[in-house]
Amino acid sequence: MAKLAFILGIRPDIIRASLVLKRLFVQNKHEIVFIWSGQHYSDNLKEVFFRDLDVPRPTIELGATGENDAEVASDILRKLYPVLEQLKPDAALFLGDTNTVVGCIAAAQLNIPIVHFEGCWHSYDWRMPEDKYRTLIDILSDVIYTYFPEYKYQGIVGGLNPKAIVVTEGNPIVEIIDTYYTKKKDEFEKMATPEFFSSQGIQKGEYYLMTCHRRENVHIRRSFENILKLIGSTPRKIYFPASYRTQKVIKEYGVTLPPNVIMVDPVGYTEMVLLMTNSRGVITDSGTVVEETCYLQIPCIQMRKATERPQVYDVGSNVKFDPDKIEDYPPEVVLRKLESLVGKTWPNPMGDGKTSDRIADDLLARLDRPDGFRTHRREDYHLWTDRSYREDGLS
Ligand code: UDP
């Protein structure tokens, strides 16, 4: 029986990998060891997603903790190493660009093949640790799943071996929205009562939903204050499930939120989708939320200098706001552009809804083969191979 270690650690990991995990857990030909790093641990950042999406529970919980990124990442690495050493999996899979992904160094130390789910794409905003983490794991990976050919090209230009890159021809968010929202639309309609919205201090269809958590937006005080200027420039209510990082920063800065903002703790996935689909528009710096709004035909302001998901601008579902350059993105203009998208539609650039199946099929096919994850030799793609491997010529 071949064995795959599937390592995740934050809220959007559960969402993005949910359908791949479900596919892997319904078969019993191969062993899947689902490892949770502990990066997210509270009920509303972790447990509610297992419940709402009905995702199988982790097999192993590392319980890594820390007060800052270095402590969290190093605790994950330290705790993952002995687990992988004992398990000896045929491959270790990591998703995305988080502190949990730093755990891939443990797999590298043990010469366990590394699989990167969601590789190759870049925002090229080098202030972001996420962009650096992606670069790190991609270069160490034996297999990289990337969504579109343009990302494969980015990877190759960045020095990756084309043979390591598998293009999935889509982003899993499509089937995730179809499974957890579109197929359950009746249930969502029943939940969307006037009482639900009034109990939150908002009115159906009249508010903007907001999320904001990126380090470069909240840890740079000027950028964060520019975000407050943006949201304070509309008379509409802003419903803001704020990450704990952002809540902490608001306290530290001692800033007052504009009076139209209703800040609450992070919410579960069902509630989030309910709030999103009944909003007038969304204001966010989240990567996943811009995909979700694009697929769901909800106007969205993306508060980022650069994105890994340019398709949302290609189809016109997103308005850009760079919090670092408010003079180039005046709030009234940005908000007017958002309003101009209300009621508009655009094509879906995210794929055909089969991405999760393609990834699961590929993983299972590799588990079927001996050394299925060592499909390319790094030395075959190395400029200096001929010289570093050469014989000494002496006799
Ligand atoms: N989300 C949620 N509750 C919230 C905020 C976000 O369920 O209070 C969902 C959101 O719909 C998306 C994912 O969590 O699916 C995005 O997570 P996040 O913005 O933290 O990460 P990113 O996508 O930027 O990596």
Residues whose N, C-alpha, C, O or C-beta is under 5 A from the ligand:
A	BS01	UDP	P12 I15 T211 P241 P266 V267 G268 Y269 M272 D285 S286 G287 T288 V289
